[in-house]
């Protein structure tokens, strides 16, 4: 009982989350597309405004998974939603957007 209680209210450590290789590939591809369309500032603003609701947003994306998987890769979509459930996912996304935006090859 004491061991269970010790970790009953554990949360993820502060700072950016560490994605697995599939999640990293999906996030990188998404960030490149955002930068290519020159939407870095609106995307960063949306991420920062939605930071308190990132877990709820991930659950909302899980709800739409059956419909969205008909149009996109279901495995990548699921991995992205699982990544968004992590506490530091918004930090990681913001860092990747900033890094992609600074890449001189990213903007044609």
N, C-alpha and C positions, 0 to 999 in steps of 0.2 A: 504494500500500500504506500509506503514511504517513497519508493522509487517512482511510482506513477505520479504522486503528488508533486515530486520534485520537478517534473517536466510538464505539468498540467497547463501552464500558461507560457510556455516557451514560444518565442517569436524568432523570426529570421534575424541574423545579425544585420546591423546597419550597413549601408553602402550598396553599391550596385550588385545585382544578382548575377550569378554565373550560369549562362545557358549551356545546354548540352550542344553537341555539334549540329544537330538538325535545327534546333531553335536558333543557333547563331547564324546558320545559313539563311533561314527565313527572315530574321531580323535584318541582316545585312542587305538582302535583296530588297526588302521593304524600304529601308533607309536610302538605298541607291535610287529607287524609284521616286521617293519623295524629293530628293535633291535634284534629280533629273527634271522633275516638273516644277522646280523652284518653289516648293511649298515648305521649306525648312522652318521658317518663322511661324507660320500658322500651325504646323505640326507640333513644334516645340511648345507653343502656347497652349494647344489642346492637351498635350501631355501634362504640362504643369497644372492646368486647371482641373484635370481629371485625376490628379495624383491621389486624393483621398478616396476615390471610388474605383481604384484599379482592380480590386478583387471583385467588386460587383460587376464591373465591366467585363471581366473575364467570365463570370457566370452568365452574363447576358449573351456573350459570344458562344458559350457552350449550348445555350438554349437554341440558337440559330444554326448549330452545326449540321443537322440533317438537311437543311435546305441549302446552305452554302456549300456543302460537300458535293452537291450535284454539279456545281460550277467550277470548283477549285479542288486542289489536292487535299483530301480529307486528313491525311496524316500530318501534313505541314500545318494545316489549320488547327488541328488538335494540339500540336506541339506549341504553337504560338499562344493559344489560350492557356495552356498549362504554364507557360513562361509568365504570362501576365498575372497569374495568381500569386507569384512570388513578390514579396515586399519590395525588393530593390529593382524590379523590372523597369519601372519608369526611369530611374536613374541611368540604367544601362541603355535604354532606348535614347534618352536625351544625349548621352555621351556619344553614341554611335551616330546620331544625326549630326552632331557638331563635328565629329571626325570626318564624316562623309562630305559635309559642307566645305571643309577646309581643303579637301583633296582637289588639286588643280585639274586632274583628269576627269573629275565627276561632272563639271560644268562644261558643256560644249561651247 
